[in-house]
């Protein structure tokens, strides 16, 4: 797993402190995709269960997300997990992007 810290001023130390639990849910030795691993590792928080309203998010320039009526939010971390890319955004929003470009978005707070 490769973790990239976004250039928006978040240090690697701060990122690991804040998102270490999230990152610890992903195991290279586990053959399941990230969403399945998040689902089993995050059961106390509701699992990986993207609400239908999150389909209203639009990906805009530089991988930012825009929800109707809200200000855009920027990615803080970018994780390469096998063939998937995982973006962690402000407000604990996580987006998993598949190799074909399809994606799911869920809040994991």
C-alpha positions in Angstrom: 0.0 0.0 0.0 1.3 3.4 -0.9 0.1 6.5 0.9 0.6 9.9 -0.5 0.1 13.0 1.6 -1.7 15.7 -0.2 0.2 19.0 -0.7 -2.5 20.9 1.3 -0.3 21.2 4.4 -1.0 17.9 6.1 2.2 16.3 7.5 2.8 12.6 7.2 2.9 12.4 11.0 -0.5 14.2 11.3 -2.0 12.1 8.6 -1.0 8.8 10.3 -2.2 10.1 13.7 -5.6 11.1 12.3 -6.1 8.3 9.8 -4.0 5.4 11.2 -7.1 3.4 12.2 -8.5 3.7 8.7 -5.3 2.7 7.1 -4.9 -0.3 9.5 -8.1 -1.8 8.1 -6.4 -2.4 4.8 -4.3 -5.6 4.7 -2.3 -6.5 1.6 -2.5 -10.1 2.6 -6.3 -10.0 2.4 -7.4 -10.6 -1.2 -10.7 -8.6 -0.7 -11.1 -5.2 -2.2 -10.8 -2.1 -0.1 -14.6 -1.6 0.3 -15.0 -5.1 1.7 -12.1 -4.7 4.1 -13.5 -1.3 5.2 -16.9 -2.9 5.7 -15.6 -5.6 8.0 -13.2 -3.3 9.8 -15.6 -0.5 10.4 -18.7 -2.4 11.7 -18.9 -0.3 14.8 -19.3 2.8 12.6 -21.9 1.2 10.2 -19.5 -0.5 7.8 -18.9 0.5 4.2 -22.4 1.6 3.4 -22.5 4.4 0.9 -25.7 6.4 1.2 -27.6 7.0 -2.1 -27.4 10.8 -1.6 -23.6 10.5 -2.0 -24.1 9.8 -5.7 -24.8 13.5 -6.0 -21.1 14.3 -5.3 -19.3 15.4 -8.5 -15.5 15.0 -9.0 -14.1 18.3 -10.1 -10.6 19.6 -10.8 -7.7 18.0 -8.9 -9.9 15.2 -7.6 -11.9 17.6 -5.3 -15.5 16.7 -4.5 -18.5 19.0 -4.9 -21.8 18.3 -3.3 -24.8 20.5 -4.5 -25.0 23.6 -2.3 -21.8 22.9 -0.4 -18.2 24.2 -0.9 -15.9 21.8 -2.7 -13.8 19.6 -0.4 -10.2 18.6 -1.1 -8.4 15.2 -0.7 -6.1 15.0 2.2 -4.6 11.5 1.5 -4.3 9.4 -1.6 -3.8 5.7 -1.1 -2.8 3.2 -3.8 -4.1 -0.1 -2.7 -3.4 -2.7 -5.4 -5.3 -1.4 -8.4 -7.6 0.8 -6.4 -7.1 4.5 -5.5 -8.5 5.6 -2.2 -9.0 9.3 -1.5 -9.6 10.5 2.0 -11.3 13.9 2.1 -12.1 16.5 4.7 -15.0 15.6 6.9 -13.9 11.9 6.9 -15.3 11.2 3.4 -13.6 8.3 1.6 -13.8 7.7 -2.1 -12.6 4.4 -3.6 -11.9 4.5 -7.3 -11.7 1.3 -9.4 -9.3 0.9 -12.4 -12.2 1.5 -14.8 -12.9 4.9 -13.1 -16.1 3.9 -11.3 -16.2 4.9 -7.7 -18.1 4.8 -4.4 -18.1 7.4 -1.7 -18.8 6.9 2.0 -18.3 8.8 5.2 -16.1 7.0 7.8 -16.1 9.1 10.9 
